[in-house]
Amino acid sequence: MLGGGCEVRGSNDCHQARETQICRLGWLLLMMWLCMIIYMTKEMWCGSIPMETPREEKQSTQRSSTKYNNHRVIEV
């Protein structure tokens, strides 16, 4: 038979074994999917990408422009 050589007598055992295989495959695929998602977003989790809100970005931009303006030489 195509089902892995299960006999008619042990059909219930065959179905149980097949259910176990399908369940394990499902868990394996889920774990692989999670690992892939975590790998692709690792920079966000490890903190190498700054996570600033738009308000913080605006304030940091204003601070940097203020620093530049303070160091400019004004000629009269």
C-alpha positions in Angstrom: 0.0 0.0 0.0 1.0 3.6 -0.4 0.4 4.4 3.3 3.8 3.0 4.4 2.9 -0.7 4.2 0.1 -0.7 6.8 -2.0 -3.9 6.8 -5.8 -3.9 7.0 -5.7 -5.5 10.5 -3.6 -2.8 12.0 -5.4 0.1 10.2 -6.1 1.9 13.5 -2.4 1.7 14.5 -1.5 2.9 11.0 -3.8 5.9 11.3 -2.4 6.8 14.7 1.1 6.6 13.4 0.2 8.8 10.5 -1.5 11.3 12.8 1.7 11.4 14.9 3.8 12.1 11.8 1.5 14.9 10.6 1.5 16.4 14.1 5.3 16.3 14.3 5.6 17.8 10.9 3.3 20.6 11.8 5.3 21.5 14.9 8.5 21.3 12.9 7.1 23.7 10.3 5.9 26.1 13.0 9.3 26.1 14.7 11.0 26.8 11.4 8.6 29.6 10.6 9.2 31.2 14.0 13.0 30.9 13.7 12.8 32.5 10.3 10.7 35.4 11.6 13.0 35.9 14.6 16.1 35.8 12.3 14.6 38.4 9.9 13.7 40.7 12.8 16.8 40.1 15.0 18.1 43.7 14.4 14.9 45.0 16.0 15.2 42.7 19.0 18.9 43.2 19.5 18.6 46.9 19.4 20.9 47.8 16.5 18.1 49.7 14.8 17.1 52.8 16.8 13.4 52.5 17.7 12.4 56.2 17.9 8.9 57.6 17.6 8.3 60.4 15.1 8.2 62.9 18.0 11.6 61.7 19.3 13.0 61.9 15.8 11.8 65.5 15.4 13.3 66.5 18.7 16.6 64.9 17.9 16.7 66.6 14.5 16.0 70.0 16.2 18.7 69.3 18.8 21.3 68.5 16.0 20.3 71.7 14.1 20.6 73.7 17.3 24.1 72.4 17.9 25.0 73.4 14.4 23.6 76.8 14.8 25.5 77.3 18.1 28.8 76.6 16.4 28.4 78.8 13.4 30.6 81.8 13.1 28.6 85.0 12.5 30.6 87.7 10.8 29.6 91.3 11.1 
